[in-house]
Amino acid sequence: MAHLTDFLETLSNLAPLELAEEWDNVGLIVGRTGEEIECVMTCLTLTADVVEEAVNENIDVIVTHHPILFRPCQEITYDSEEGALLIRLIQANIAVYSPHTAYDSAGLGINSQLAELFELEDVSPIRPVADNLVAGNTHLKGLGSGRIGTLPREMTLSELSALVGQMLPTKAGIQFVGDSHRSVSKVGIACGSAAEFQGDAKRLGADALITGEARFHACLEARSAGIGLIIAGHYATERPAIENLARLIKQNCSGLRVTSSQTESDPLQLHS
């Protein structure tokens, strides 16, 4: 058993909130810091199924990557899905915390895990933390948004796309933009919906960017700019790291029961 306050400190060490994007909604969203907790569950997105799973499993804290209350909320009623979820959570005394883009960019976060998965070498952030922020927070040195590095061996864009499909849990297939035969050596990685990183990755010398999803016009921009764009699926680029987050929490919080949601799944499927 632990206090929620101590647990929040552990989470902020794993994913410093200073790394979050300005537009994001991170940290404790629902709950009271003085509560004692025993059971924690991680998930990618807080849905009705995940909330019911948490209630049935007597979960005290849900760590959801995608935050609830992402946009301003003027009322909390059963008339909206979000309002109904919040009421259910409060009735069950379940706290909710979101690390979101802080975890994307953390040293042990999603993009770092993806860079390690693809065995990238000489890895660095695509968008490093600003110097003025590092000056007052030395633990942020060398961190930032996205990752860029060199593949252990050069391969074609088609081969890299196939490798991405093998390594990530995608059910809807892999899409890519660019010449399938072009050589790829340096690769950018930006999980989730982050095709806008392609310009920064290109300037840093990347031959291709791996991301989760992209707008049609972002695909046209990639083709025009001459950078390969591999679209692996939002769920596929982020869900494995949510399971890893449960393991990281367990390693750093003795005495807590920690699990990742078992009901959560990718809403996208491939038509056979």
Secondary structure, DSSP 8 states (H G I E B T S, - for coil): -EEHHHHHHHHHHHS-GGGS-TT---EEEES-TT-EE-EEEEEEE--HHHHHHHHHTT-SEEEEEE-SS-S--S---TTSHHHHHHHHHHHTT-EEEE-HHHHHHSTTSHHHHHHHHTT-EEEE-SEE--HHHHHH-GGGTT-EESEEEEEEEEEEHHHHHHHHHHHS--SS--EEES-TTSEEEEEEEE-SS-GGGHHHHHHTT-SEEEES---HHHHHHHHHHT-EEEE--HHHHHHHHHHHHHHHHHHHSTT-EEEE-SS---S-----
